[in-house]
Amino acid sequence: MIRSEQIQNAAHLWQEHLDSEFPAHLRGVEFEGIDMVTLDADTAGCAYTWINNGGALDPERRRILQTCIEDLNRVIPQINDPSGHRYYQRLHRLALLVSRALDTK
């Protein structure tokens, strides 16, 4: 997949994410010490930066993104509510798309 397609796919998922409401019942919730609002904000911030920088991400945000992916892998199985599960699954797909694009650069 060429870079422009990766960015376009990520931008589509990003727009879906923006159009979704944060699951209110997950505000203030932590799983294994991982705050769900912070996880959302950190992951989204990395994806947004990558999209707006034309597929580039600085080393610090790359590290943050990898941590977010690991955290998403840990918390998603613990989310019982279907809407919350969908919300974080989409965020996970977005993070993986960005991460894989960085790996192929």
Phi, psi and omega in degrees: 000133180280157186307316182298325177292320179298316179295319180297315178297318178294320179297323177295311177297322179299315179296319176301319180296315179297326181283349182265144174275142175297135180296107187305326182289351178260000175292130179078005181265140174234142170241124180052037179079008181259114179286127187291325178292316180296319178299317177299310183296316181295315181295313181297321179298319177294316180296315179301314180298315180299314180297313184283346176262017177066030177096016178248146179215131181291161183303322180295317179290329175298317178296316179298316180300316179298318177297319179298317179298315178299317179294319177299319177301326182281322188270329184305316179297343182267353180275114184272333183284130182302320182290320177294320179297314179299317181302311182283333174296317179296317178299321178295315177301318179297314180298317179294320179300314179296314182299315180294324177295323178294324180290335182266359183289000000 
